[in-house]
Amino acid sequence: MASATNPWDPQRVRRALLRWYDAHARPLPWRATRDPYAIWVSEIMCQQTRVDTAIPYYERFLARFPSVADLAAASEDEVLGVWSGLGYYRRARLLHRGAREVVARYGGQVPRDAQARLALPGVGRYTAGAIGSIAFGAREPVVDGNVARVLARLRRIETPLGRAVTERALWADAAALVDGPRPGALNQALMELGALVCTPSAPACPRCPVERWCAGRPIAETLPVPRPKTRARRLELVAVVATRARPLRVWLERRDGELFGGLWSVPMREAGGADLGTEARHALRAAGIRARLPQTPRGELTHLLSHRRLHLRVFRATGAAATPHADLALVEVERLAEDRGVSTLTRKILDVALR
Ligand code: SF4
């Protein structure tokens, strides 16, 4: 670590952060509550999602499932329906499983004990610490993307994110800072500073409350050193929008497996060696649907997931018939939003096929 203007002093840095937070914190809906369940929902939603995007989903989710017990009692379809459009659906499924476990093991009360919280599905060290510090006032640290950026700069940590040595240093610094009064506010102050001042590019150092302790300021824009990139794997898929007319309805199947598992989607499969028309017919047959299918796709699209780049050719099949069952449904296109948990990708596929 290089020398800073002032030597590292967790107590003084903490005081400066709390003063700044009291004056500048945004009034986000989950900041008005100490309910551990609401904080849990907000933290899961804000992972990999911008705060502005998450707010309406958070409000809808809590209106529909106001307590752990309400969420636990809901079906997975209902949960995914309310989550629909927010992406990263695994988060929703794990949150749902976590709620069921809280009801089954802890009588519907999110556990105060940190180890018990950490053992819940989908709750890692970050989420456990956020719930513990904000809802229960426990001195538990958090390190998310924003906090990692602030601390890597403040402490001039020049090893790449993801390396054990880096993670150890970040968590140790976060633990030193949170070990004092108002741990929930302190953790949120670090996150807020990362979101509003110590931003990825062009950090606003002159208005930063901890500038005088910042060892990394001269090289701030090069920190944190990113983790080595893994290339997104390209996946070729065919999707078939099989419709019936008047009113316009579409056949959806509930997907199984890693890619959008649990969500409702049009029949879709990875394109193998056969020509596209044959692959599309296989996708329909696997779903149990009979329909008139053209030889060529109606359009194509790409869709980026965290580790995959999907390239889809989209077919439109008409006059489709099948026997509905628990994992196959004929749904009115107009009512899709209120009816099912469908992914953003499915909406994009429908746009291509039905435009
Ligand atoms: S001084 Fe600049 S680089 Fe350092 S923590 Fe503040 S905003 Fe970030």
Residues whose N, C-alpha, C, O or C-beta is under 5 A from the ligand:
A	BS01	SF4	V150 R153 L154 V197 C198 P203 A204 C205 C208 V210 E211 C214 R217 A220
